Amino acid sequence: MPTYEYKCLDCSDVFETVHGMNESVESCPSCGGKVRRLFHPVGIIFKGSGFYKTDSRASDNGKGGAGTEKDAGAAEKAEEKASVGGE
């Protein structure tokens, strides 16, 4: 059975209780006031490649990465096309 966390709207008391998914707590055990269930973000762990921005980068060991050479070559080709079309 899951554990749920509730907060009392009257006395601001926060408490946990274990019950089934179809059940709910209607009143605060301290003062008997109305309660509201609290929700928290779920912890997610990404494993494997493709989740970090460094995964797609080439290793840089002082010689320049492979991506840098491709980008430079593409820029040169674009300049050549621009100069040919401009004449």
N, CA, C and O atoms as a Maestro MAE file, in Angstrom:
{
 s_m_m2io_version
 :::
 2.0.0
}

f_m_ct {
 s_m_title
 :::
 protein
 m_atom[348] {
  # First column is atom index #
  i_m_mmod_type
  r_m_x_coord
  r_m_y_coord
  r_m_z_coord
  i_m_residue_number
  s_m_chain_name
  s_m_pdb_residue_name
  s_m_pdb_atom_name
  i_m_atomic_number
  :::
  1 25 0.831 -1.185 0.000 1 A "MET " " N  " 7
  2 3 0.000 0.000 0.000 1 A "MET " " CA " 6
  3 2 0.878 1.252 0.000 1 A "MET " " C  " 6
  4 15 1.908 1.291 0.674 1 A "MET " " O  " 8
  5 25 0.476 2.262 -0.746 2 A "PRO " " N  " 7
  6 3 1.276 3.491 -0.834 2 A "PRO " " CA " 6
  7 2 1.112 4.401 0.385 2 A "PRO " " C  " 6
  8 15 0.114 4.340 1.103 2 A "PRO " " O  " 8
  9 25 2.111 5.232 0.590 3 A "THR " " N  " 7
  10 3 2.096 6.222 1.666 3 A "THR " " CA " 6
  11 2 1.712 7.568 1.066 3 A "THR " " C  " 6
  12 15 2.284 7.982 0.057 3 A "THR " " O  " 8
  13 25 0.761 8.245 1.669 4 A "TYR " " N  " 7
  14 3 0.311 9.553 1.211 4 A "TYR " " CA " 6
  15 2 0.584 10.598 2.282 4 A "TYR " " C  " 6
  16 15 0.542 10.313 3.479 4 A "TYR " " O  " 8
  17 25 0.868 11.822 1.824 5 A "GLU " " N  " 7
  18 3 1.120 12.923 2.749 5 A "GLU " " CA " 6
  19 2 -0.029 13.922 2.635 5 A "GLU " " C  " 6
  20 15 -0.436 14.292 1.534 5 A "GLU " " O  " 8
  21 25 -0.542 14.349 3.780 6 A "TYR " " N  " 7
  22 3 -1.653 15.290 3.842 6 A "TYR " " CA " 6
  23 2 -1.268 16.506 4.669 6 A "TYR " " C  " 6
  24 15 -0.394 16.439 5.533 6 A "TYR " " O  " 8
  25 25 -1.941 17.630 4.385 7 A "LYS " " N  " 7
  26 3 -1.757 18.847 5.171 7 A "LYS " " CA " 6
  27 2 -3.133 19.358 5.578 7 A "LYS " " C  " 6
  28 15 -4.049 19.451 4.762 7 A "LYS " " O  " 8
  29 25 -3.254 19.688 6.863 8 A "CYS " " N  " 7
  30 3 -4.510 20.207 7.386 8 A "CYS " " CA " 6
  31 2 -4.666 21.666 6.967 8 A "CYS " " C  " 6
  32 15 -3.719 22.446 7.069 8 A "CYS " " O  " 8
  33 25 -5.855 22.036 6.498 9 A "LEU " " N  " 7
  34 3 -6.114 23.402 6.081 9 A "LEU " " CA " 6
  35 2 -6.355 24.330 7.271 9 A "LEU " " C  " 6
  36 15 -6.218 25.546 7.140 9 A "LEU " " O  " 8
  37 25 -6.711 23.769 8.432 10 A "ASP " " N  " 7
  38 3 -6.989 24.590 9.618 10 A "ASP " " CA " 6
  39 2 -5.744 24.822 10.471 10 A "ASP " " C  " 6
  40 15 -5.397 25.968 10.759 10 A "ASP " " O  " 8
  41 25 -5.065 23.740 10.878 11 A "CYS " " N  " 7
  42 3 -3.931 23.876 11.792 11 A "CYS " " CA " 6
  43 2 -2.575 23.753 11.096 11 A "CYS " " C  " 6
  44 15 -1.540 23.861 11.754 11 A "CYS " " O  " 8
  45 25 -2.557 23.528 9.775 12 A "SER " " N  " 7
  46 3 -1.333 23.393 8.961 12 A "SER " " CA " 6
  47 2 -0.458 22.216 9.382 12 A "SER " " C  " 6
  48 15 0.738 22.200 9.091 12 A "SER " " O  " 8
  49 25 -1.031 21.249 10.050 13 A "ASP " " N  " 7
  50 3 -0.301 20.046 10.439 13 A "ASP " " CA " 6
  51 2 -0.093 19.169 9.211 13 A "ASP " " C  " 6
  52 15 -1.025 18.967 8.432 13 A "ASP " " O  " 8
  53 25 1.124 18.643 9.027 14 A "VAL " " N  " 7
  54 3 1.438 17.756 7.915 14 A "VAL " " CA " 6
  55 2 1.653 16.362 8.478 14 A "VAL " " C  " 6
  56 15 2.402 16.174 9.437 14 A "VAL " " O  " 8
  57 25 0.977 15.373 7.864 15 A "PHE " " N  " 7
  58 3 1.102 14.002 8.357 15 A "PHE " " CA " 6
  59 2 1.052 13.032 7.192 15 A "PHE " " C  " 6
  60 15 0.550 13.352 6.114 15 A "PHE " " O  " 8
  61 25 1.583 11.843 7.428 16 A "GLU " " N  " 7
  62 3 1.576 10.773 6.438 16 A "GLU " " CA " 6
  63 2 0.655 9.666 6.894 16 A "GLU " " C  " 6
  64 15 0.487 9.429 8.090 16 A "GLU " " O  " 8
  65 25 0.060 8.991 5.925 17 A "THR " " N  " 7
  66 3 -0.780 7.848 6.233 17 A "THR " " CA " 6
  67 2 -0.669 6.830 5.100 17 A "THR " " C  " 6
  68 15 -0.415 7.190 3.950 17 A "THR " " O  " 8
  69 25 -0.859 5.573 5.434 18 A "VAL " " N  " 7
  70 3 -0.791 4.490 4.458 18 A "VAL " " CA " 6
  71 2 -2.204 3.971 4.247 18 A "VAL " " C  " 6
  72 15 -2.875 3.549 5.189 18 A "VAL " " O  " 8
  73 25 -2.648 4.010 2.985 19 A "HIS " " N  " 7
  74 3 -3.967 3.460 2.656 19 A "HIS " " CA " 6
  75 2 -4.010 3.116 1.176 19 A "HIS " " C  " 6
  76 15 -3.096 3.464 0.429 19 A "HIS " " O  " 8
  77 25 -5.048 2.448 0.756 20 A "GLY " " N  " 7
  78 3 -5.206 2.038 -0.634 20 A "GLY " " CA " 6
  79 2 -5.456 3.226 -1.546 20 A "GLY " " C  " 6
  80 15 -5.746 4.329 -1.083 20 A "GLY " " O  " 8
  81 25 -5.341 2.993 -2.845 21 A "MET " " N  " 7
  82 3 -5.507 4.081 -3.810 21 A "MET " " CA " 6
  83 2 -6.940 4.612 -3.849 21 A "MET " " C  " 6
  84 15 -7.144 5.793 -4.133 21 A "MET " " O  " 8
  85 25 -7.905 3.795 -3.578 22 A "ASN " " N  " 7
  86 3 -9.303 4.219 -3.640 22 A "ASN " " CA " 6
  87 2 -9.798 4.834 -2.333 22 A "ASN " " C  " 6
  88 15 -10.928 5.319 -2.273 22 A "ASN " " O  " 8
  89 25 -8.985 4.822 -1.303 23 A "GLU " " N  " 7
  90 3 -9.368 5.403 -0.018 23 A "GLU " " CA " 6
  91 2 -8.804 6.809 0.102 23 A "GLU " " C  " 6
  92 15 -7.912 7.192 -0.656 23 A "GLU " " O  " 8
  93 25 -9.325 7.584 1.058 24 A "SER " " N  " 7
  94 3 -8.795 8.922 1.297 24 A "SER " " CA " 6
  95 2 -9.012 9.293 2.758 24 A "SER " " C  " 6
  96 15 -9.803 8.660 3.458 24 A "SER " " O  " 8
  97 25 -8.310 10.316 3.206 25 A "VAL " " N  " 7
  98 3 -8.448 10.823 4.565 25 A "VAL " " CA " 6
  99 2 -9.291 12.093 4.481 25 A "VAL " " C  " 6
  100 15 -9.000 12.980 3.678 25 A "VAL " " O  " 8
  101 25 -10.323 12.182 5.299 26 A "GLU " " N  " 7
  102 3 -11.247 13.313 5.242 26 A "GLU " " CA " 6
  103 2 -10.953 14.377 6.290 26 A "GLU " " C  " 6
  104 15 -11.266 15.550 6.086 26 A "GLU " " O  " 8
  105 25 -10.347 13.974 7.427 27 A "SER " " N  " 7
  106 3 -10.155 14.948 8.501 27 A "SER " " CA " 6
  107 2 -8.784 14.786 9.152 27 A "SER " " C  " 6
  108 15 -8.178 13.716 9.107 27 A "SER " " O  " 8
  109 25 -8.315 15.872 9.755 28 A "CYS " " N  " 7
  110 3 -7.026 15.909 10.430 28 A "CYS " " CA " 6
  111 2 -7.105 15.122 11.737 28 A "CYS " " C  " 6
  112 15 -8.063 15.283 12.494 28 A "CYS " " O  " 8
  113 25 -6.106 14.270 12.015 29 A "PRO " " N  " 7
  114 3 -6.141 13.527 13.275 29 A "PRO " " CA " 6
  115 2 -5.903 14.429 14.495 29 A "PRO " " C  " 6
  116 15 -6.273 14.052 15.607 29 A "PRO " " O  " 8
  117 25 -5.296 15.609 14.314 30 A "SER " " N  " 7
  118 3 -5.025 16.505 15.442 30 A "SER " " CA " 6
  119 2 -6.230 17.356 15.818 30 A "SER " " C  " 6
  120 15 -6.626 17.403 16.983 30 A "SER " " O  " 8
  121 25 -6.825 18.043 14.806 31 A "CYS " " N  " 7
  122 3 -7.895 18.988 15.125 31 A "CYS " " CA " 6
  123 2 -9.232 18.629 14.489 31 A "CYS " " C  " 6
  124 15 -10.256 19.212 14.848 31 A "CYS " " O  " 8
  125 25 -9.247 17.688 13.558 32 A "GLY " " N  " 7
  126 3 -10.499 17.294 12.914 32 A "GLY " " CA " 6
  127 2 -10.866 18.172 11.724 32 A "GLY " " C  " 6
  128 15 -11.960 18.036 11.177 32 A "GLY " " O  " 8
  129 25 -9.969 19.074 11.312 33 A "GLY " " N  " 7
  130 3 -10.243 19.965 10.179 33 A "GLY " " CA " 6
  131 2 -10.085 19.263 8.837 33 A "GLY " " C  " 6
  132 15 -9.656 18.112 8.766 33 A "GLY " " O  " 8
  133 25 -10.444 19.988 7.766 34 A "LYS " " N  " 7
  134 3 -10.320 19.448 6.411 34 A "LYS " " CA " 6
  135 2 -8.849 19.320 6.037 34 A "LYS " " C  " 6
  136 15 -8.017 20.123 6.457 34 A "LYS " " O  " 8
  137 25 -8.539 18.297 5.239 35 A "VAL " " N  " 7
  138 3 -7.170 18.049 4.812 35 A "VAL " " CA " 6
  139 2 -7.075 18.051 3.295 35 A "VAL " " C  " 6
  140 15 -8.067 17.870 2.589 35 A "VAL " " O  " 8
  141 25 -5.863 18.261 2.813 36 A "ARG " " N  " 7
  142 3 -5.587 18.225 1.386 36 A "ARG " " CA " 6
  143 2 -4.355 17.367 1.161 36 A "ARG " " C  " 6
  144 15 -3.354 17.498 1.866 36 A "ARG " " O  " 8
  145 25 -4.438 16.481 0.163 37 A "ARG " " N  " 7
  146 3 -3.307 15.610 -0.124 37 A "ARG " " CA " 6
  147 2 -2.213 16.408 -0.819 37 A "ARG " " C  " 6
  148 15 -2.498 17.212 -1.706 37 A "ARG " " O  " 8
  149 25 -0.957 16.190 -0.420 38 A "LEU " " N  " 7
  150 3 0.189 16.873 -1.001 38 A "LEU " " CA " 6
  151 2 0.803 16.001 -2.087 38 A "LEU " " C  " 6
  152 15 0.878 14.779 -1.953 38 A "LEU " " O  " 8
  153 25 1.238 16.642 -3.160 39 A "PHE " " N  " 7
  154 3 1.891 15.938 -4.259 39 A "PHE " " CA " 6
  155 2 3.323 16.426 -4.363 39 A "PHE " " C  " 6
  156 15 3.597 17.612 -4.177 39 A "PHE " " O  " 8
  157 25 4.238 15.511 -4.661 40 A "HIS " " N  " 7
  158 3 5.652 15.825 -4.780 40 A "HIS " " CA " 6
  159 2 6.161 15.308 -6.115 40 A "HIS " " C  " 6
  160 15 5.635 14.322 -6.631 40 A "HIS " " O  " 8
  161 25 7.179 15.956 -6.687 41 A "PRO " " N  " 7
  162 3 7.731 15.467 -7.950 41 A "PRO " " CA " 6
  163 2 8.406 14.108 -7.771 41 A "PRO " " C  " 6
  164 15 8.941 13.788 -6.710 41 A "PRO " " O  " 8
  165 25 8.361 13.341 -8.824 42 A "VAL " " N  " 7
  166 3 8.951 12.007 -8.810 42 A "VAL " " CA " 6
  167 2 10.409 12.114 -9.222 42 A "VAL " " C  " 6
  168 15 10.738 12.831 -10.167 42 A "VAL " " O  " 8
  169 25 11.278 11.413 -8.525 43 A "GLY " " N  " 7
  170 3 12.691 11.395 -8.889 43 A "GLY " " CA " 6
  171 2 12.911 10.536 -10.108 43 A "GLY " " C  " 6
  172 15 12.528 9.367 -10.123 43 A "GLY " " O  " 8
  173 25 13.527 11.102 -11.139 44 A "ILE " " N  " 7
  174 3 13.776 10.376 -12.384 44 A "ILE " " CA " 6
  175 2 15.279 10.330 -12.620 44 A "ILE " " C  " 6
  176 15 15.969 11.340 -12.481 44 A "ILE " " O  " 8
  177 25 15.776 9.168 -12.973 45 A "ILE " " N  " 7
  178 3 17.190 9.000 -13.283 45 A "ILE " " CA " 6
  179 2 17.293 8.586 -14.738 45 A "ILE " " C  " 6
  180 15 16.745 7.559 -15.139 45 A "ILE " " O  " 8
  181 25 18.006 9.397 -15.541 46 A "PHE " " N  " 7
  182 3 18.216 9.075 -16.940 46 A "PHE " " CA " 6
  183 2 19.513 8.297 -17.069 46 A "PHE " " C  " 6
  184 15 20.577 8.780 -16.683 46 A "PHE " " O  " 8
  185 25 19.422 7.081 -17.617 47 A "LYS " " N  " 7
  186 3 20.603 6.255 -17.816 47 A "LYS " " CA " 6
  187 2 20.797 6.015 -19.302 47 A "LYS " " C  " 6
  188 15 19.829 5.948 -20.060 47 A "LYS " " O  " 8
  189 25 22.031 5.887 -19.710 48 A "GLY " " N  " 7
  190 3 22.335 5.634 -21.105 48 A "GLY " " CA " 6
  191 2 22.786 6.887 -21.810 48 A "GLY " " C  " 6
  192 15 22.872 7.955 -21.204 48 A "GLY " " O  " 8
  193 25 23.076 6.761 -23.096 49 A "SER " " N  " 7
  194 3 23.570 7.904 -23.858 49 A "SER " " CA " 6
  195 2 22.404 8.704 -24.419 49 A "SER " " C  " 6
  196 15 21.288 8.202 -24.551 49 A "SER " " O  " 8
  197 25 22.688 9.956 -24.745 50 A "GLY " " N  " 7
  198 3 21.688 10.800 -25.376 50 A "GLY " " CA " 6
  199 2 20.954 11.730 -24.436 50 A "GLY " " C  " 6
  200 15 20.094 12.484 -24.890 50 A "GLY " " O  " 8
  201 25 21.252 11.713 -23.151 51 A "PHE " " N  " 7
  202 3 20.538 12.549 -22.209 51 A "PHE " " CA " 6
  203 2 21.302 13.802 -21.801 51 A "PHE " " C  " 6
  204 15 20.723 14.718 -21.217 51 A "PHE " " O  " 8
  205 25 22.580 13.848 -22.100 52 A "TYR " " N  " 7
  206 3 23.395 14.980 -21.700 52 A "TYR " " CA " 6
  207 2 23.890 15.706 -22.940 52 A "TYR " " C  " 6
  208 15 24.120 15.067 -23.967 52 A "TYR " " O  " 8
  209 25 24.061 17.024 -22.877 53 A "LYS " " N  " 7
  210 3 24.492 17.753 -24.059 53 A "LYS " " CA " 6
  211 2 25.919 17.422 -24.451 53 A "LYS " " C  " 6
  212 15 26.323 17.700 -25.580 53 A "LYS " " O  " 8
  213 25 26.689 16.837 -23.554 54 A "THR " " N  " 7
  214 3 28.059 16.441 -23.894 54 A "THR " " CA " 6
  215 2 28.102 15.113 -24.640 54 A "THR " " C  " 6
  216 15 29.161 14.744 -25.148 54 A "THR " " O  " 8
  217 25 26.994 14.382 -24.726 55 A "ASP " " N  " 7
  218 3 26.992 13.089 -25.409 55 A "ASP " " CA " 6
  219 2 27.201 13.231 -26.911 55 A "ASP " " C  " 6
  220 15 27.801 12.354 -27.531 55 A "ASP " " O  " 8
  221 25 26.721 14.314 -27.503 56 A "SER " " N  " 7
  222 3 26.794 14.453 -28.950 56 A "SER " " CA " 6
  223 2 28.041 15.197 -29.398 56 A "SER " " C  " 6
  224 15 28.264 15.343 -30.600 56 A "SER " " O  " 8
  225 25 28.838 15.658 -28.490 57 A "ARG " " N  " 7
  226 3 30.036 16.413 -28.850 57 A "ARG " " CA " 6
  227 2 31.230 15.476 -29.029 57 A "ARG " " C  " 6
  228 15 31.360 14.457 -28.350 57 A "ARG " " O  " 8
  229 25 32.088 15.856 -29.958 58 A "ALA " " N  " 7
  230 3 33.324 15.100 -30.159 58 A "ALA " " CA " 6
  231 2 34.300 15.468 -29.058 58 A "ALA " " C  " 6
  232 15 34.238 16.564 -28.502 58 A "ALA " " O  " 8
  233 25 35.196 14.555 -28.747 59 A "SER " " N  " 7
  234 3 36.176 14.845 -27.707 59 A "SER " " CA " 6
  235 2 37.148 15.896 -28.210 59 A "SER " " C  " 6
  236 15 37.577 15.852 -29.363 59 A "SER " " O  " 8
  237 25 37.493 16.831 -27.355 60 A "ASP " " N  " 7
  238 3 38.400 17.907 -27.724 60 A "ASP " " CA " 6
  239 2 39.717 17.688 -26.996 60 A "ASP " " C  " 6
  240 15 39.806 17.883 -25.783 60 A "ASP " " O  " 8
  241 25 40.738 17.283 -27.740 61 A "ASN " " N  " 7
  242 3 42.044 17.038 -27.139 61 A "ASN " " CA " 6
  243 2 43.083 18.028 -27.653 61 A "ASN " " C  " 6
  244 15 44.256 17.682 -27.794 61 A "ASN " " O  " 8
  245 25 42.652 19.267 -27.935 62 A "GLY " " N  " 7
  246 3 43.576 20.295 -28.374 62 A "GLY " " CA " 6
  247 2 43.725 20.394 -29.881 62 A "GLY " " C  " 6
  248 15 44.314 21.360 -30.366 62 A "GLY " " O  " 8
  249 25 43.216 19.437 -30.638 63 A "LYS " " N  " 7
  250 3 43.341 19.439 -32.092 63 A "LYS " " CA " 6
  251 2 42.084 19.967 -32.770 63 A "LYS " " C  " 6
  252 15 42.067 20.142 -33.988 63 A "LYS " " O  " 8
  253 25 41.055 20.217 -32.015 64 A "GLY " " N  " 7
  254 3 39.776 20.625 -32.594 64 A "GLY " " CA " 6
  255 2 38.907 19.409 -32.802 64 A "GLY " " C  " 6
  256 15 39.395 18.357 -33.214 64 A "GLY " " O  " 8
  257 25 37.640 19.537 -32.524 65 A "GLY " " N  " 7
  258 3 36.731 18.400 -32.642 65 A "GLY " " CA " 6
  259 2 36.336 18.144 -34.079 65 A "GLY " " C  " 6
  260 15 36.543 18.992 -34.947 65 A "GLY " " O  " 8
  261 25 35.768 16.977 -34.335 66 A "ALA " " N  " 7
  262 3 35.327 16.625 -35.680 66 A "ALA " " CA " 6
  263 2 34.196 17.535 -36.123 66 A "ALA " " C  " 6
  264 15 34.104 17.863 -37.306 66 A "ALA " " O  " 8
  265 25 33.347 17.943 -35.221 67 A "GLY " " N  " 7
  266 3 32.246 18.835 -35.549 67 A "GLY " " CA " 6
  267 2 32.737 20.179 -36.029 67 A "GLY " " C  " 6
  268 15 32.087 20.795 -36.875 67 A "GLY " " O  " 8
  269 25 33.860 20.659 -35.523 68 A "THR " " N  " 7
  270 3 34.426 21.944 -35.919 68 A "THR " " CA " 6
  271 2 34.880 21.897 -37.367 68 A "THR " " C  " 6
  272 15 34.654 22.851 -38.111 68 A "THR " " O  " 8
  273 25 35.514 20.810 -37.784 69 A "GLU " " N  " 7
  274 3 35.978 20.678 -39.159 69 A "GLU " " CA " 6
  275 2 34.802 20.618 -40.121 69 A "GLU " " C  " 6
  276 15 34.862 21.228 -41.188 69 A "GLU " " O  " 8
  277 25 33.741 19.906 -39.783 70 A "LYS " " N  " 7
  278 3 32.557 19.813 -40.633 70 A "LYS " " CA " 6
  279 2 31.915 21.179 -40.785 70 A "LYS " " C  " 6
  280 15 31.527 21.568 -41.887 70 A "LYS " " O  " 8
  281 25 31.802 21.910 -39.683 71 A "ASP " " N  " 7
  282 3 31.188 23.230 -39.725 71 A "ASP " " CA " 6
  283 2 32.000 24.186 -40.581 71 A "ASP " " C  " 6
  284 15 31.426 24.984 -41.322 71 A "ASP " " O  " 8
  285 25 33.330 24.122 -40.493 72 A "ALA " " N  " 7
  286 3 34.196 24.987 -41.284 72 A "ALA " " CA " 6
  287 2 34.059 24.653 -42.768 72 A "ALA " " C  " 6
  288 15 34.000 25.561 -43.597 72 A "ALA " " O  " 8
  289 25 34.008 23.392 -43.107 73 A "GLY " " N  " 7
  290 3 33.845 22.974 -44.500 73 A "GLY " " CA " 6
  291 2 32.501 23.410 -45.062 73 A "GLY " " C  " 6
  292 15 32.429 23.841 -46.213 73 A "GLY " " O  " 8
  293 25 31.465 23.311 -44.296 74 A "ALA " " N  " 7
  294 3 30.136 23.723 -44.735 74 A "ALA " " CA " 6
  295 2 30.091 25.234 -44.938 74 A "ALA " " C  " 6
  296 15 29.454 25.712 -45.877 74 A "ALA " " O  " 8
  297 25 30.756 25.984 -44.074 75 A "ALA " " N  " 7
  298 3 30.787 27.437 -44.205 75 A "ALA " " CA " 6
  299 2 31.528 27.843 -45.472 75 A "ALA " " C  " 6
  300 15 31.108 28.773 -46.161 75 A "ALA " " O  " 8
  301 25 32.628 27.156 -45.790 76 A "GLU " " N  " 7
  302 3 33.380 27.459 -47.014 76 A "GLU " " CA " 6
  303 2 32.540 27.184 -48.248 76 A "GLU " " C  " 6
  304 15 32.546 27.981 -49.186 76 A "GLU " " O  " 8
  305 25 31.813 26.063 -48.266 77 A "LYS " " N  " 7
  306 3 30.954 25.732 -49.410 77 A "LYS " " CA " 6
  307 2 29.846 26.759 -49.570 77 A "LYS " " C  " 6
  308 15 29.503 27.126 -50.694 77 A "LYS " " O  " 8
  309 25 29.282 27.229 -48.465 78 A "ALA " " N  " 7
  310 3 28.222 28.229 -48.521 78 A "ALA " " CA " 6
  311 2 28.760 29.545 -49.077 78 A "ALA " " C  " 6
  312 15 28.071 30.222 -49.839 78 A "ALA " " O  " 8
  313 25 29.988 29.911 -48.702 79 A "GLU " " N  " 7
  314 3 30.597 31.136 -49.228 79 A "GLU " " CA " 6
  315 2 30.870 31.013 -50.723 79 A "GLU " " C  " 6
  316 15 30.682 31.973 -51.471 79 A "GLU " " O  " 8
  317 25 31.316 29.823 -51.166 80 A "GLU " " N  " 7
  318 3 31.575 29.619 -52.586 80 A "GLU " " CA " 6
  319 2 30.291 29.746 -53.404 80 A "GLU " " C  " 6
  320 15 30.292 30.361 -54.470 80 A "GLU " " O  " 8
  321 25 29.182 29.159 -52.902 81 A "LYS " " N  " 7
  322 3 27.899 29.241 -53.604 81 A "LYS " " CA " 6
  323 2 27.423 30.690 -53.657 81 A "LYS " " C  " 6
  324 15 26.880 31.131 -54.670 81 A "LYS " " O  " 8
  325 25 27.624 31.422 -52.575 82 A "ALA " " N  " 7
  326 3 27.193 32.821 -52.539 82 A "ALA " " CA " 6
  327 2 27.982 33.657 -53.529 82 A "ALA " " C  " 6
  328 15 27.415 34.524 -54.194 82 A "ALA " " O  " 8
  329 25 29.283 33.410 -53.638 83 A "SER " " N  " 7
  330 3 30.106 34.209 -54.559 83 A "SER " " CA " 6
  331 2 29.821 33.854 -56.000 83 A "SER " " C  " 6
  332 15 29.883 34.730 -56.863 83 A "SER " " O  " 8
  333 25 29.511 32.600 -56.296 84 A "VAL " " N  " 7
  334 3 29.196 32.183 -57.665 84 A "VAL " " CA " 6
  335 2 27.847 32.780 -58.078 84 A "VAL " " C  " 6
  336 15 27.695 33.260 -59.202 84 A "VAL " " O  " 8
  337 25 26.881 32.747 -57.176 85 A "GLY " " N  " 7
  338 3 25.553 33.283 -57.490 85 A "GLY " " CA " 6
  339 2 25.551 34.791 -57.580 85 A "GLY " " C  " 6
  340 15 24.680 35.352 -58.246 85 A "GLY " " O  " 8
  341 25 26.485 35.477 -56.941 86 A "GLY " " N  " 7
  342 3 26.524 36.922 -56.920 86 A "GLY " " CA " 6
  343 2 27.182 37.508 -58.147 86 A "GLY " " C  " 6
  344 15 27.051 38.713 -58.363 86 A "GLY " " O  " 8
  345 25 27.891 36.733 -58.977 87 A "GLU " " N  " 7
  346 3 28.598 37.269 -60.147 87 A "GLU " " CA " 6
  347 2 27.693 37.524 -61.294 87 A "GLU " " C  " 6
  348 15 28.144 37.975 -62.347 87 A "GLU " " O  " 8
  :::
 }
 m_bond[347] {
  # First column is bond index #
  i_m_from
  i_m_to
  i_m_order
  :::
  1 1 2 1
  2 2 3 1
  3 3 4 2
  4 3 5 1
  5 5 6 1
  6 6 7 1
  7 7 8 2
  8 7 9 1
  9 9 10 1
  10 10 11 1
  11 11 12 2
  12 11 13 1
  13 13 14 1
  14 14 15 1
  15 15 16 2
  16 15 17 1
  17 17 18 1
  18 18 19 1
  19 19 20 2
  20 19 21 1
  21 21 22 1
  22 22 23 1
  23 23 24 2
  24 23 25 1
  25 25 26 1
  26 26 27 1
  27 27 28 2
  28 27 29 1
  29 29 30 1
  30 30 31 1
  31 31 32 2
  32 31 33 1
  33 33 34 1
  34 34 35 1
  35 35 36 2
  36 35 37 1
  37 37 38 1
  38 38 39 1
  39 39 40 2
  40 39 41 1
  41 41 42 1
  42 42 43 1
  43 43 44 2
  44 43 45 1
  45 45 46 1
  46 46 47 1
  47 47 48 2
  48 47 49 1
  49 49 50 1
  50 50 51 1
  51 51 52 2
  52 51 53 1
  53 53 54 1
  54 54 55 1
  55 55 56 2
  56 55 57 1
  57 57 58 1
  58 58 59 1
  59 59 60 2
  60 59 61 1
  61 61 62 1
  62 62 63 1
  63 63 64 2
  64 63 65 1
  65 65 66 1
  66 66 67 1
  67 67 68 2
  68 67 69 1
  69 69 70 1
  70 70 71 1
  71 71 72 2
  72 71 73 1
  73 73 74 1
  74 74 75 1
  75 75 76 2
  76 75 77 1
  77 77 78 1
  78 78 79 1
  79 79 80 2
  80 79 81 1
  81 81 82 1
  82 82 83 1
  83 83 84 2
  84 83 85 1
  85 85 86 1
  86 86 87 1
  87 87 88 2
  88 87 89 1
  89 89 90 1
  90 90 91 1
  91 91 92 2
  92 91 93 1
  93 93 94 1
  94 94 95 1
  95 95 96 2
  96 95 97 1
  97 97 98 1
  98 98 99 1
  99 99 100 2
  100 99 101 1
  101 101 102 1
  102 102 103 1
  103 103 104 2
  104 103 105 1
  105 105 106 1
  106 106 107 1
  107 107 108 2
  108 107 109 1
  109 109 110 1
  110 110 111 1
  111 111 112 2
  112 111 113 1
  113 113 114 1
  114 114 115 1
  115 115 116 2
  116 115 117 1
  117 117 118 1
  118 118 119 1
  119 119 120 2
  120 119 121 1
  121 121 122 1
  122 122 123 1
  123 123 124 2
  124 123 125 1
  125 125 126 1
  126 126 127 1
  127 127 128 2
  128 127 129 1
  129 129 130 1
  130 130 131 1
  131 131 132 2
  132 131 133 1
  133 133 134 1
  134 134 135 1
  135 135 136 2
  136 135 137 1
  137 137 138 1
  138 138 139 1
  139 139 140 2
  140 139 141 1
  141 141 142 1
  142 142 143 1
  143 143 144 2
  144 143 145 1
  145 145 146 1
  146 146 147 1
  147 147 148 2
  148 147 149 1
  149 149 150 1
  150 150 151 1
  151 151 152 2
  152 151 153 1
  153 153 154 1
  154 154 155 1
  155 155 156 2
  156 155 157 1
  157 157 158 1
  158 158 159 1
  159 159 160 2
  160 159 161 1
  161 161 162 1
  162 162 163 1
  163 163 164 2
  164 163 165 1
  165 165 166 1
  166 166 167 1
  167 167 168 2
  168 167 169 1
  169 169 170 1
  170 170 171 1
  171 171 172 2
  172 171 173 1
  173 173 174 1
  174 174 175 1
  175 175 176 2
  176 175 177 1
  177 177 178 1
  178 178 179 1
  179 179 180 2
  180 179 181 1
  181 181 182 1
  182 182 183 1
  183 183 184 2
  184 183 185 1
  185 185 186 1
  186 186 187 1
  187 187 188 2
  188 187 189 1
  189 189 190 1
  190 190 191 1
  191 191 192 2
  192 191 193 1
  193 193 194 1
  194 194 195 1
  195 195 196 2
  196 195 197 1
  197 197 198 1
  198 198 199 1
  199 199 200 2
  200 199 201 1
  201 201 202 1
  202 202 203 1
  203 203 204 2
  204 203 205 1
  205 205 206 1
  206 206 207 1
  207 207 208 2
  208 207 209 1
  209 209 210 1
  210 210 211 1
  211 211 212 2
  212 211 213 1
  213 213 214 1
  214 214 215 1
  215 215 216 2
  216 215 217 1
  217 217 218 1
  218 218 219 1
  219 219 220 2
  220 219 221 1
  221 221 222 1
  222 222 223 1
  223 223 224 2
  224 223 225 1
  225 225 226 1
  226 226 227 1
  227 227 228 2
  228 227 229 1
  229 229 230 1
  230 230 231 1
  231 231 232 2
  232 231 233 1
  233 233 234 1
  234 234 235 1
  235 235 236 2
  236 235 237 1
  237 237 238 1
  238 238 239 1
  239 239 240 2
  240 239 241 1
  241 241 242 1
  242 242 243 1
  243 243 244 2
  244 243 245 1
  245 245 246 1
  246 246 247 1
  247 247 248 2
  248 247 249 1
  249 249 250 1
  250 250 251 1
  251 251 252 2
  252 251 253 1
  253 253 254 1
  254 254 255 1
  255 255 256 2
  256 255 257 1
  257 257 258 1
  258 258 259 1
  259 259 260 2
  260 259 261 1
  261 261 262 1
  262 262 263 1
  263 263 264 2
  264 263 265 1
  265 265 266 1
  266 266 267 1
  267 267 268 2
  268 267 269 1
  269 269 270 1
  270 270 271 1
  271 271 272 2
  272 271 273 1
  273 273 274 1
  274 274 275 1
  275 275 276 2
  276 275 277 1
  277 277 278 1
  278 278 279 1
  279 279 280 2
  280 279 281 1
  281 281 282 1
  282 282 283 1
  283 283 284 2
  284 283 285 1
  285 285 286 1
  286 286 287 1
  287 287 288 2
  288 287 289 1
  289 289 290 1
  290 290 291 1
  291 291 292 2
  292 291 293 1
  293 293 294 1
  294 294 295 1
  295 295 296 2
  296 295 297 1
  297 297 298 1
  298 298 299 1
  299 299 300 2
  300 299 301 1
  301 301 302 1
  302 302 303 1
  303 303 304 2
  304 303 305 1
  305 305 306 1
  306 306 307 1
  307 307 308 2
  308 307 309 1
  309 309 310 1
  310 310 311 1
  311 311 312 2
  312 311 313 1
  313 313 314 1
  314 314 315 1
  315 315 316 2
  316 315 317 1
  317 317 318 1
  318 318 319 1
  319 319 320 2
  320 319 321 1
  321 321 322 1
  322 322 323 1
  323 323 324 2
  324 323 325 1
  325 325 326 1
  326 326 327 1
  327 327 328 2
  328 327 329 1
  329 329 330 1
  330 330 331 1
  331 331 332 2
  332 331 333 1
  333 333 334 1
  334 334 335 1
  335 335 336 2
  336 335 337 1
  337 337 338 1
  338 338 339 1
  339 339 340 2
  340 339 341 1
  341 341 342 1
  342 342 343 1
  343 343 344 2
  344 343 345 1
  345 345 346 1
  346 346 347 1
  347 347 348 2
  :::
 }
}
